Amino acid sequence: MHYNYNTQIFCETMHIMEGFLPWEWCLVWWIVSMPFLVLGILGLRNIMKENREYLPLLGACGAFIFILSSLKLPSITGSCSHPTGTGLSTICFGVYVTSVIGAIVLLFQALLLAHGGLSVLGANMVSMAIGGPFAGYAVYKTLKNTSISIYIIVFLTCVVADLVTYIITATQLALAYPAEIGGILWSLSAFLAIFAVTQIPLAIVEGCILTLAFKYIIQLKPEILIKLKVFSEEQIKIAFYRG
């Protein structure tokens, strides 16, 4: 299979398509995703048993992931891109719970919307439900206790989670299909170039949307964010009164 042909198939949607990755790579990404899913399921069980007051917020985070990641937006490069919506859940519930929410969303999309597929579900989980959230969470933890506005922190977290998802997907494709000339690095640069022009402004828009959603949560239920220790009570109060 030639590199240009791979690119053409992949460009139909940002989710890696069913049957597109070799089975060896499908297996690798399934294995990588499993520990996160196990830890995430345990985290969800604790929420459902001990902290059921968090369930409405959990549902809202899941809804953002499902709706935003279901949007297929045409790229000027001829591909399709979409937001991921994982940043808000990552901030509120962490990477492991977000990995389960993302896995559920990707499963429904594969079965009902023909986005992705079952064999490549592990790969899509690693990029959208695990890798992107992990990068966003690193930004959030780094900036959490600084004097930076929490809205800027939320914005940057969501933008990074979105962009890193696409970097990981491009890496997965480059590993599976290195170019005949230039190898993996050449393939990686080509796959990244396909989406960069569209995804950067799209990530910024996603960051704005989820920051506005976070602002609404602060105005509606600030005590939930304080109990979750998303930010300190003082930070939440400052954001609440400044609107």
N, C-alpha and C positions, 0 to 999 in steps of 0.2 A: 504494500500500500504506500503510495507516494505521499510526500508531506503536504503538497497542495490539496490533494484529495481529502486528507485528514482534516485540514483546516476548513474546507468547504462543508463537510459533514458537521463538524463541531459548531460552525457558525449558525446553525439553525436554532440553537438555544444555548443559554449559558450553562444550564445543567448538562453534565456529561451524559450523552445519550445511551440508552440501553444497547448493549452489545458492542459499544465503541471501544472500550478498553479490553486488552487481552485478559484472559481469565486469571493469569498469575498476578496482575496488578489489581484486579478486582479483589482477589483474596487478601493481598497485602493491606489494602485500605480497610477492608472489613476487620482484619485483625487489629489494626491500629485503632479503629473506632471503638472496639468492644469495651476496653477498660473505662472509657469515658461514659459510655452508656450505662454500665453497671453502677458506677459511682453516682451518676445522675438519677437513676431509678431509686437508689437508696435515699438521695436527697429529696426526691419528690414524695417518697413514702413518709419521710419525717414531716414534711409540710402538711400532707393530708391528715396525718395523725395528730400533730401537735400544734400546728399553726394554720388552721383552716381559714383564718381571717385573711391570709395572703392569697387565697385562691382567686378572687376577682382580679387582682393585679397580675397573677400568673396567667390567667386567661387572656387578659388584655395584651400581655407581652407575646403570647402565642398567636393572637389574632394579628398583631403587627407583622410578625414573621411570615405568617401564611399569606396575608394580603400583599405585602410589599414584594415578597419573593415570587409571587405568582404573576406579577406584571412583567410582560415581555415587551421591552422597548427596543425598537430598531436602532441599530448603530449606523453611523455614516460609513463605517468600514464594511457594511453588508452583513454584520452579525447581529445577534440580539443580546441585550443585557437586561439586568433587573436589579433592584435593590435587594438587600438581604433581610433587613429589619431585626438583626440579632443584637444590636448594641444595647437596646433598652433592657432586654432580658438579662444580658450579661452583667449590667450594672446592678440590677435589682436582685438577681438570684445566682449569679456566678456562672462559670463556664460549664460545670457538669450538668446542672439542671437545664441550662440552655441547650446542651448537646442532645438531651432527650426531646425537648420541645422541637428542636430543629429536625431531629430524626423523624418524629411523627409528621411534621409538615412535609418533609421530603417524601415520605412514604405515601401520603395522601396525594401529593402532586404527581408522583409516578403512576399511581393507580387510576386517578381520576382526570388528570390534566395532561397526561403524556409528557410531563417534564421529568427528564431523567429516566431512571429505570431501577429495577430491583437488583440486578447484578452489579450496577455501578453505585448503588445506594451508599455503600461504605465510603467510596471516593467522594461523593457529594457531601456526605456527613463530615468527613475530615476537613473539607474546604469551607463549607458554609456554617456547619453547626459546631465545629470544634476549633479549627485553626483561626478563622476570622474572629470568633469570640475571644480566644486566648490572646490574640494580639490587642484587641480592644480592651480586654481586662488588664493587660499590662499597662496600657496608657492610663486607665482609670486608677489603678493602684498607685502608680507613680505620682499622679497629680492630686490624688484624693485629699491629702492633708496639707496641701499648699494653700496659698492665698488666692489662687486663681478661682474665678467664678465657677460655681458648679455647673452652670449652663454651658460654659466653654468646655469644661471637662466632659460633659455628656456629649456635646457635639463632636469633639475630637475622638472620643471612644467609638461613636457610631461610624464616623468616617473611616477610621482605621480598620474596624471590623469588616466593613464593606470592601475596602480596597484589598486587604490581605486575603480575603476569600478568593478574589480573582487571581491574585498572585499564586496562591496554592493550586488553584485549578490549572493555571497555565503550566505550573511545575509538574503536576501530575501528567498532563498531556505530553510535555516535553520528555519526561522519563519514559513514557510508554512508546513514544514515536520520535526518537532523535532524528534529526535531519541527516541525510546521506553525506552532506558536506557541512561541517561545523558542529555536528553532534547535538548534544542536549542543550548547550548554551545558545546555539543558533535557533533551535526550535523554541526555546523559552522566550527569547527576544521577539520572535515572530508572533507567538501566541499572546504575549503581553501587549504588543503593538495593536493587535486586532481590537482589543477592548479599551485600551487606555484613554483614547479620545472621548469615548462615551462615558466610561465608568467614573472618571474623576469628577466631572460636574454632577453625575448621578449620585455619587457618594456624598457630595456636599448637600444636595437637596435632601437626601435621606437623613443626614445629620440634622438639618433644620427641622424636618418633620418630627423626628423622634425627640429632639430637644423641646419642641413645643408640647409634645405629649407628656414629657417629664415635668414640664412647667405646670401643666394641667393637674398632674398627680399631686404635685406639691400644694397647689391651691385647694385640691379636693380632699386628699388624705395624707397630710404630711406625717402624721403619727406612724403610718405604715412604714414609710421610708426610714424613720428614726428607729423603729423596732428592728428593721432589717439591717440597720447600721450601714445603710448605703452611704450616707454622709453624717457628720456629727449633728447634734441637735442645733448647735449654734449656726452651722452652715445652712441648715434647712430653714431656720427662723429668718436669717438674713435674706435668703432667696424668697421666702414667703412674703415678707413685708415689702421687699423691693418690687415684687410682682414680676 
